[in-house]
């Protein structure tokens, strides 16, 4: 470690003390750091400079010059010598790697227990690893003009942020850093050339691979800060925020970017403002920047879907009075005279059709002619969203220097866990170097165990869904006997709450609770089995975990909706031949839909699960961290800066784990599934998602700036495996919405009746036409209700189907109208799918993934890079050649030959 160089220790102490005094300003000397304990001097790399007392709310060492790039904290337990030995070896190896260390004694911390090890990476270390990691740095200010001004741009001024917030740094041409060509790059100040996000990324790269064993003992598992954190040697490892979020840093050299992010981005009052994506990327890194760019773009596109869904819903409200079917159901002479067959055995009574009056009106709000148009619109919208996001992503890749990132960084992103746990080595055919690998037999065994675990948990979900279905079947009879019993004094409630509605709501709530419980356990199982597979790179690790989690969440969240949409009411049978879930012995008769269809029940299921998930997610994201950190934040705001150090303030914050963004993506993709897969049943779903996302952006921003430690900056070219998942959901949504409109909605039967069976192209008589007749005397005794009030009213009852009446030569078999309707449903599915898919592929073909402007800029920049590199190398060779002529005179002949050789080699 090179803590002090070029001067005597006494001279340096005097200079550092002067710097410290000038930095203290008007603060009293009693507010500084106290003297260090005597045993501190025994730690590696700690000198007498540790006894100085600068302002403690700072991101610099006590000399005020060297920036703190990373902080490690630990509680020194004198009884545990193993931890002390690990720390000594680890810190000694960090010094050998070139890092500089400075320790804060526990006597200076608030709890009087915690030591803080501050780490600084000098220029040589940064330059070496920037070369290794191929980090792009500026070499010339960009001369490519920005796009022309958009007409009526002044309309967007209220939504814009100040220019210095949106563009915190000018545009540069960039190239991979090369330590041997430092004069090629724009290095004005070596201390600020690499931004803090790049510095902490480099330091973490070193920490993750630094061993904590002696050179004589090669124990490969004893490597990396992650293992030291897991075994308790260190309690935390994190880079520092540059200031407090509610006010700027006192040091003028500190950027105060955290304050700017909080002021212009994290506050909810900024919900209508654009996001400072460049500042987010500069402070947190490209990976977090890409997430917020995607979330913001997704929310912008939701606005158009929400408007169309609202129009569709308004159409349903305005056409309320034109709904002839509901009028007939509610009419006392029509619906009141129709006696329906019991919906369950024994406990369910015969009932009047007009008792479903309210639910038929509710169903019309979402099951009308506008729903078909909206389902087709959403199929096109999802394509536009994905295609325009590809263009937006391509623009960000160019602006953030990520165009060639994935190919060049793939090998450099090897996980330390893979290097440690894979002891086998083999030759890499590309690099011709020995590298770790996982044998095929071990890989197959681990993969098989992973697949078996995932299948087991999916089977567990299906078992739970089956249990919920059994609950629906068993409890329906109880609700029917309570709500519809004429002897009970709850008729007022019974008018508004039907047995179907009560069963659907309670089952949906139970299903939601089961979903949350299964999620809690499976998240830990998914991480465990992904760790067990030992993926090679970070990208591979995230992709594997993504696929496992999404597959589980897909089945967990959507299975109940799939049941209501495509299975409920489809396998019921008829009064003389009912279908049972596990056979007649189970006495669990399959559920029937309301006369108005099952769409309103699908809407209920969707609203409860979707809204419940979003509400619970916001509670988890906002209230729980707020309650957890309330006392710590309060303590931090009410202590003077020099009493409560920057590292202590950050240490009490929550840790932003490597999978922090994973759960944010997962939440949004599950929401995306709700608003696309089942949107035909609830056109207001995009509106709810829009309101949720407006809050979500600011809640996530607030968490990042106030509740979490600063995460280690990491790069990402795109949203990764989530892009393919979104594409898959988009394709599946076309199919599901087509089937919902055909088999769950009552739209197709109404259209067939209107154009083929109705009189004068009217819907009059549709309700009577859609109900078949059954002779009560033919109903099996096991299916009959226990009460017998029906005997004096009618000899027949009605049920929802298209079958011939009793006495017909083909009684109780399907009528021709049933087959006409089935043919119309299949034709609708085929036509809708083909129309939407043709439009989708045409739109995807028409919209290029990379804007032509960006494509031209990439080519222009590559050309200029090659030109400047060529000129630089030629000038460098000329300089070397001229120097060689001065020091070693040569003949004119050989000089000419050398010149030709050098220039030809350069060219």
PASE-305841 format. One record per residue (C-alpha): x, y, z. Coordinates in steps of 0.02 Angstrom, whole numbers, padded with zeros to 5 digits, always signed. Each point is the difference from the previous one (the first is absolute). Layout:
! PASE-305841
XYZ...
END
This chain:
! PASE-305841
+00000+00000+00000+00063+00172-00045-00078+00108+00133+00135+00136+00008+00134+00023-00132+00130+00131-00042+00002+00087+00170+00049-00035+00177-00134-00056+00119+00013+00159+00104-00020+00115-00151-00150-00099-00059-00082+00005+00170+00018+00189+00005-00075+00021-00174-00142-00121+00035-00037+00087+00164-00009+00168-00090-00116-00073-00131-00107-00072+00137-00010+00165+00093-00049+00095-00156-00134-00128-00039-00073+00009+00174-00049+00182-00028-00095+00073+00144-00028-00169+00085+00067-00020+00174+00146-00118+00026-00102-00104+00120-00114-00060-00141+00139-00091-00094+00059-00178+00007+00072-00051+00167+00168-00081+00023+00018-00176-00062+00023-00145+00118+00175-00064+00031-00028-00167-00082-00043+00083-00167+00182+00021-00041+00019-00188-00014-00122-00011-00146+00078-00003-00173+00017+00164-00091-00047+00117+00142+00118+00143+00043+00003+00149+00114-00106+00098-00127-00150-00093+00069+00002+00115+00151-00055+00154-00098-00175+00071+00023-00084+00059-00162-00184+00028-00036-00077-00173+00010-00145+00025-00121+00114-00016-00149+00045-00122-00138+00187+00031+00018+00137-00069+00110+00055+00107+00146+00127+00086-00112-00145+00072-00100+00081-00056-00163-00025-00185-00027-00178-00052-00038-00083-00142+00095-00047-00127-00132-00064-00138+00114-00035-00030+00184+00007-00161+00100-00071-00010+00175+00026-00129+00136-00022-00028+00186+00163-00057+00075-00026-00151+00112+00159-00028+00099-00052-00178+00037-00013-00050-00183+00180-00009-00061-00049-00079-00166-00094+00155-00056+00145+00111+00052+00120-00110-00099-00114+00007-00153-00008+00189+00010+00188+00018+00018+00033-00112-00150-00136+00079-00105+00056+00178+00034+00181-00046-00029-00047-00074-00169-00101+00156-00042+00156+00102+00032+00100-00114-00113-00131+00032-00135+00040+00185+00015-00150+00061+00101+00022+00127+00140-00087-00024+00166-00053+00107+00146-00092-00061+00155-00123+00087+00115+00010-00066+00177-00153-00066+00090+00018+00137+00131-00047+00126-00136-00158-00090-00054-00169+00033+00076-00023-00176+00065+00179-00009+00067+00013-00173-00078+00025+00017-00188+00163+00025-00093-00005+00076-00175+00135-00039-00128+00007+00131-00137+00075-00049-00167+00076+00112-00133+00057-00055-00173+00147+00105-00063+00025+00042-00182+00112-00148-00041-00129-00124+00064-00143+00086-00090+00097+00009-00163+00054-00183+00010-00175-00068+00031-00084+00121-00120+00113-00077-00131-00044-00176+00058-00188+00034+00006+00003+00093-00167-00087+00151+00073-00043+00132-00128+00066+00174+00035-00007+00164-00100+00137+00047-00122-00085+00143-00094-00154+00106+00023-00138-00052-00120-00025+00111-00152-00157-00090-00060-00147+00122+00011-00153-00049+00100-00169-00025-00081-00098+00148-00063-00128+00085+00108-00171-00079-00001-00149+00110-00050-00104+00061+00148+00139-00053+00116-00053+00137+00120-00151-00106+00048+00116-00122+00088+00091+00133+00103-00105-00029+00158+00054-00182-00002+00186+00033-00026+00141+00012+00126+00144+00124-00001+00132-00032-00132+00140-00031+00126-00106-00137+00079-00050-00084-00162+00176+00010-00075+00124+00005+00145+00149-00019-00116+00038+00041-00184+00001-00130-00137+00167-00079-00040+00071-00123-00122+00058-00145+00107+00118-00146-00018+00060-00142+00108+00128+00062+00125+00179-00050-00037+00128+00031+00135+00139+00012-00128-00089+00142-00092-00050+00116+00140+00046+00153-00103-00131-00051-00129-00145+00030+00122-00069+00161+00072+00081-00011+00171-00007+00173+00078+00004-00061+00179+00044-00177+00048-00098+00015+00163-00164+00035-00091+00029-00086-00168-00089-00158+00057-00173+00043+00074-00045-00071+00172-00112-00134-00076+00146-00067-00103+00118+00010+00148-00112-00102+00115-00029-00126-00139+00188-00026-00018+00028-00013+00188-00141-00127+00018+00077-00102-00140+00161-00008+00102-00092-00036+00163-00098-00143-00078+00160-00088-00056+00121+00043+00139+00051-00152+00105+00015-00004+00189+00130-00136+00021+00189+00002+00011+00102-00023-00157+00064-00164+00067-00176-00071+00018-00100-00010-00159-00180-00019+00059-00105+00054-00148-00162+00010+00097+00073+00136+00112-00026+00136-00129-00109+00152-00018-00096+00124+00104-00163-00097-00022+00065-00147+00101+00068+00118+00133-00172+00079+00014-00087-00167+00010+00113-00067+00138-00014+00161+00102+00179+00060-00019-00070+00163-00069-00175+00062+00034-00021+00110-00153+00087+00054-00160-00062+00148-00099+00050+00155-00099-00049+00167+00076-00138+00119-00051+00077+00166-00046-00105+00103+00123-00157+00001+00106-00154-00009-00109-00085+00154+00073+00143+00124-00021+00156+00025-00103+00173-00051+00057+00105+00135+00081+00153-00051-00100-00002+00087-00169+00093-00147-00078-00144-00116+00041-00130-00013-00139-00156-00006+00112-00084-00110-00131-00101-00090+00132-00078+00166+00051-00042+00041-00182-00079-00171-00023-00106+00020+00154-00054+00178-00042-00043-00029-00183-00044-00185-00006-00040-00087+00164-00134+00116+00067-00179-00046-00044-00040+00179-00050+00112-00029-00150-00113-00140-00065-00041+00098-00159+00182+00041-00039+00115-00100-00112+00132-00108+00080+00183+00058+00004+00060-00162-00080+00176+00062-00037+00024+00053+00180-00070-00166+00062+00121-00092-00112+00145+00109+00055-00036-00027+00185-00065-00179+00007+00067-00078-00159-00076-00058-00163-00092-00150+00069-00110+00103+00116-00015+00135-00132-00068-00126-00127-00130-00060+00125-00069+00174+00032+00006+00041-00185-00104-00156-00037-00121+00033+00142-00024+00180-00055-00029-00049-00181-00121-00138+00051-00098+00126+00103-00005+00123-00145-00069-00133-00116-00127-00053+00132-00079+00171-00016-00066-00041-00175-00065-00171+00054-00082+00078+00153-00088+00131-00106-00070-00132-00118-00053-00111+00145-00087+00147+00082-00091+00039-00164-00055-00182-00010-00065+00006+00179-00090+00165-00031-00082-00079-00153-00064-00139+00112-00072+00128+00121-00081+00105-00136-00076-00154-00084-00071-00054+00166-00180+00039-00049+00016-00087-00169+00040-00168+00079-00156-00098-00045+00064-00162+00077+00019+00077+00172-00171+00082-00015-00079-00168-00036+00090-00081+00147-00057+00139+00117-00177+00005-00068-00123-00075+00124-00106-00076-00140+00149-00077-00092+00142-00030+00121-00120-00011+00147-00098-00140-00083+00148-00108-00047+00044-00131+00131+00180-00058-00009+00063-00173+00047+00101-00016+00162+00185+00044-00016+00055-00129+00128-00065-00159+00079-00115-00002+00152+00038+00173+00070-00039+00105-00154-00180+00045-00037-00090+00033-00161+00021+00185-00032-00072+00140-00104+00104+00070-00142-00030+00181+00050+00102-00030+00159+00155+00023-00109-00059+00169-00062+00142+00098+00080+00138-00116-00059-00067+00006-00178+00013+00189+00001+00175-00009+00072+00050-00126-00131-00056+00116-00139+00125+00133+00056+00143-00113-00053-00084-00121-00122-00059+00108-00144+00041+00037-00181+00142+00117+00050+00091-00142+00087+00036-00085-00166+00076+00158-00070+00103+00025+00158+00066-00179-00003+00060+00026-00180+00073+00169+00047+00100-00075+00144+00072-00132-00115+00068+00140-00110+00048+00111+00148+00112-00133+00076+00093-00015-00166+00024+00188-00012+00061+00004+00179+00132-00134-00028+00058+00068-00168+00014+00180+00059+00091-00059+00156+00129-00086-00109+00030+00167-00086+00010+00092+00165+00118-00132+00066+00111+00014-00154+00012+00188+00027+00050-00025+00181+00129-00130-00050+00082+00129-00112-00011+00145+00121+00064-00104+00146+00142-00087-00095-00077-00173+00012-00002-00048-00184+00144-00124+00012-00012-00034+00185-00074-00175+00006+00120-00083-00119+00156+00075+00080-00054-00017+00181-00071-00176-00004+00164-00080+00052+00037+00138+00128-00165-00030+00090+00047-00174+00063-00070-00019+00175+00128-00020+00139-00106-00144+00067+00026-00093-00164+00188+00027+00006+00009-00059+00180-00114-00152-00006+00055-00068-00169+00169-00078+00031+00016-00083-00171+00095+00094-00134+00003-00011-00190+00072+00098-00144-00108+00137-00074+00012-00021-00189-00025+00187-00027+00115+00077+00131+00118-00150+00008-00001+00016+00189-00047-00124+00135-00171+00038+00074-00115-00083+00127-00144-00107-00062-00140-00108+00069+00007-00183-00058-00147-00060-00105-00051-00133+00125-00008+00125+00142-00092+00124-00110-00132-00130-00050-00026-00056+00179-00023+00178+00061-00116+00041-00144-00107-00154+00034-00017+00045+00183-00046+00178-00049-00134-00057-00123-00072-00123+00127-00009+00137+00132-00088+00122-00116-00125-00133-00057-00035-00046+00182-00042+00180+00044-00108+00022-00155-00092-00159+00048-00023+00074+00173-00079+00154-00077-00118-00105-00104-00046-00099+00155-00039+00162+00092-00105+00062-00147-00093-00165+00001-00031+00025+00185-00071+00174-00034-00113-00074-00134-00061-00131+00123-00032+00141+00122-00103+00090-00132-00104-00155-00034-00025-00043+00183-00037+00174+00065-00114+00050-00143-00139-00106+00072+00021+00081+00170-00010+00175-00074-00150-00051-00105-00095-00067+00150+00039+00154+00106-00020+00139-00126-00150-00067-00095-00096-00080+00143-00169+00091+00002-00019-00035+00186+00157+00096+00047-00007+00187+00031+00144+00047-00115-00096+00029-00161+00069+00177-00016+00176-00069-00005-00054-00142-00111-00058+00121-00134+00176+00069-00022+00109-00149+00046-00038-00156-00101+00071-00170+00048+00112+00009-00153+00069+00171+00051+00027-00050+00182+00088-00159-00052+00107+00088-00129+00054+00141+00117+00045-00113+00147+00088-00126-00111+00099+00139-00084+00055+00067+00169+00053-00173+00060+00091-00027-00164+00092+00165+00021+00058-00048+00175+00062-00168-00066+00092+00090-00140+00091+00112+00124+00048-00146+00112+00066-00107-00144+00097+00149-00068+00084+00027+00168+00069-00177+00005+00035-00026-00183+00107+00157-00016+00125-00077+00120-00009-00170-00084+00030+00078-00172+00154+00092+00060+00066-00159+00083-00019-00111-00153+00075+00135-00114+00150+00013+00116+00011-00189-00002+00012+00000-00191+00157+00111+00010-00032+00109-00155+00159+00064-00080-00041+00185-00026-00107+00127+00088-00108+00013-00156-00027-00187-00004-00042-00001+00185-00132+00135-00019-00075-00081-00155-00018-00168+00085-00076+00074+00156-00115+00106-00108-00069-00149-00094-00027-00101+00160-00086+00141+00091-00109+00054-00145-00056-00177-00039-00051-00023+00181-00082+00171+00013-00091-00026-00164-00083-00158+00064-00025+00074+00173-00084+00163-00050-00090-00048-00160-00062-00178+00031-00156+00056+00093-00041+00123-00140+00025-00137-00130-00120-00112+00098-00138+00131+00005+00028+00051-00181+00015-00169-00085-00063-00137+00115-00138+00064+00112-00173-00031-00072+00069-00096-00150-00019-00177+00070-00162+00010+00098-00114-00123-00088-00188+00023+00016-00131-00038+00135-00016-00183-00044+00186-00029-00023+00104+00118+00107+00190-00009+00000+00096-00017+00162+00179+00049+00037+00059-00166+00070-00149-00107-00050-00173-00011+00076+00067-00072+00162+00084+00168+00038-00167+00093-00013+00100+00151-00063-00101+00056-00149+00092+00107-00126-00037+00186+00008-00119+00086-00118+00011+00177-00065-00131+00134+00020-00127+00015-00141+00101+00152-00052+00161-00100-00015+00158-00025+00102+00083+00161-00056-00054+00098+00155+00076-00134+00111+00163+00009-00099-00004+00188+00025-00023-00024+00187+00144-00124+00008+00113+00114-00102-00038+00155+00103+00029-00085+00168+00163-00085-00048+00072+00145-00102-00053+00140+00118+00046-00102+00153+00173-00037-00068+00033+00182-00043-00064+00061+00168+00103-00128+00096+00152+00038-00106-00011+00186+00035-00020-00033+00186+00155-00110-00002+00101+00123-00103-00047+00161+00088-00067-00026+00176+00111-00141+00062+00167+00082-00047-00067+00165+00067-00045-00077+00168+00164-00093+00008+00107+00150-00035-00106+00134+00084+00103+00006+00157+00165-00008-00091-00048+00138-00121-00065+00106+00142+00162-00024+00093+00098+00047-00155-00095+00160-00034+00009+00063+00177+00187-00023+00025+00131+00124-00059+00098-00054-00152+00162-00020+00095-00085-00108+00133-00080-00127-00117+00120-00052-00136-00045-00033-00181+00046-00186+00017-00106-00019+00157-00149+00082-00084+00013-00119-00147+00035-00153+00107-00171+00008+00085-00088+00003-00169-00069-00156-00084+00114-00102-00110-00045+00000-00185+00033-00181-00046+00058-00065-00168-00178-00062-00030-00080+00166+00048-00048+00044-00178-00054-00178-00036-00150+00014+00115-00045+00171-00072+00000-00072-00177-00097-00152+00058-00136+00108+00078-00021+00103-00158+00002-00150-00118-00135-00087+00103-00102+00159-00012+00032+00003-00187-00073-00175-00009-00158+00055+00090-00032+00146-00117+00031-00102-00158-00051-00180+00031-00171+00038+00075-00030+00181-00049-00156-00046-00100-00088-00037+00165+00049+00165+00083+00037+00148-00114+00042+00108+00151+00152-00108+00042+00122+00113-00097-00069+00151+00094+00033-00083+00168+00173-00050-00059+00034+00179-00057-00044+00073+00170+00103-00135+00086+00152+00031-00110-00004+00188+00026+00014-00037+00185+00122-00144-00029+00128+00109-00089+00006+00127+00141-00004-00133+00136+00146-00091-00081+00092+00165-00022-00033+00047+00181+00063-00169+00060+00157+00012-00105+00047+00174+00060-00055-00004+00182-00020-00179+00063+00136-00099-00085+00187+00007+00002+00079+00050-00162+00010-00159-00106+00156-00051-00092-00014+00066-00177-00021-00135-00131-00028+00001-00186-00141-00077-00101-00034+00019-00184-00186-00037+00009-00133-00072+00114+00067-00175-00029-00111-00153+00003-00151+00108+00042-00006+00055-00183-00032-00177-00060-00126-00028+00139-00095+00157-00053+00000-00061-00180-00070-00168+00055-00135+00080+00106-00046+00115-00144-00027-00147-00118-00095-00100+00130-00111+00150+00038-00072-00002-00176-00052-00181+00022-00072+00021+00176-00101+00155-00044-00069-00084-00155-00055-00150+00104-00071+00114+00136-00106+00092-00127-00056-00164-00078-00030-00114+00148-00008+00106+00158-00093+00151-00066-00180-00013-00058+00039+00107-00153+00002-00137-00134-00166-00082+00052-00082+00171-00001+00069+00040-00174-00058-00169-00068-00174+00029+00071-00006+00178-00065+00044-00043-00180-00068-00178-00017-00143-00030+00123-00066+00167+00060-00155+00081-00068+00025+00164-00094+00186-00002+00043-00041+00031+00182+00062-00076+00163-00177-00019+00064-00029-00177+00059+00185-00041+00016-00010-00048+00184-00140-00125-00030+00092-00068-00152+00163-00029+00097-00083-00104+00137-00050-00181-00025-00147-00087+00085+00006-00153+00113-00140-00100+00078+00013+00010+00189-00073-00174+00023+00150-00071-00094+00129+00076+00117+00087-00131+00106-00045+00004+00184+00183+00032+00049-00006+00161-00100-00165+00062+00071-00005+00137+00132-00054-00045+00176-00141+00129-00003-00153-00031-00112-00077+00172-00026+00017-00019-00190-00133-00137-00019-00145+00121-00008+00085+00121-00121+00065-00092-00154+00038-00171-00071+00157+00054-00095+00156+00098+00039+00125+00087-00112+00188-00017-00014+00135+00085-00102+00032-00103-00156-00065-00035-00175-00090-00169+00011-00164-00067-00065-00148+00009+00122-00085-00152+00081-00116-00092-00118+00109+00035-00152+00062-00152-00093+00179+00056+00038-00039+00067+00172+00144+00069+00102+00124-00012-00144+00084+00154-00072-00101+00102-00123+00062+00061-00167+00019+00174+00074+00131-00069+00120+00106-00059-00147-00026+00165-00092+00062+00093+00153+00148-00117+00021+00047+00024-00184-00016+00189+00021+00114-00006+00154+00134-00098-00091-00013+00114-00151+00016+00153+00112+00156-00071+00083+00083-00038-00166-00046+00168-00077+00049+00103+00152+00166-00090+00023+00047+00014-00182-00050+00183-00013+00095+00048+00157+00153-00105-00042+00007+00069-00177-00010+00177+00066+00129-00042+00135+00127-00069-00122-00033+00140-00125+00028+00131+00136+00156-00090+00061+00065-00004-00180-00041+00182-00031+00086+00063+00158+00188-00035+00000+00076-00049+00166+00137+00131-00015-00049+00176-00056+00088+00053-00160+00071+00152+00089+00079-00107+00135+00065-00123-00129+00084+00143-00094+00073+00071+00161+00074-00169+00047+00084-00015-00170+00060+00179+00008+00074-00024+00173+00088-00161-00048+00073+00085-00152+00063+00147+00102+00072-00116+00133+00100-00092-00132+00058+00162-00077+00056+00076+00164+00085-00161+00054+00091-00008-00166+00059+00180+00014+00050-00028+00180+00105-00153-00042+00082+00087-00149+00045+00152+00106+00064-00113+00136+00110-00097-00120+00065+00160-00078+00048+00061+00173+00086-00163+00041+00089+00005-00167+00061+00177+00024+00063-00043+00174+00093-00151-00068+00083+00110-00132+00065+00116+00135+00065-00136+00113+00059-00126-00131+00053+00077-00168-00025-00117-00144+00039+00003-00182-00118+00087-00118-00034-00163-00087-00049-00096+00156-00100+00149+00062-00102+00000-00158-00027-00187+00013-00051+00014+00183-00123+00138-00040-00080-00104-00135-00008-00152+00113-00077+00095+00145-00127+00093-00103-00050-00155-00097-00021-00096+00162-00104+00142+00073-00110+00015-00154
END
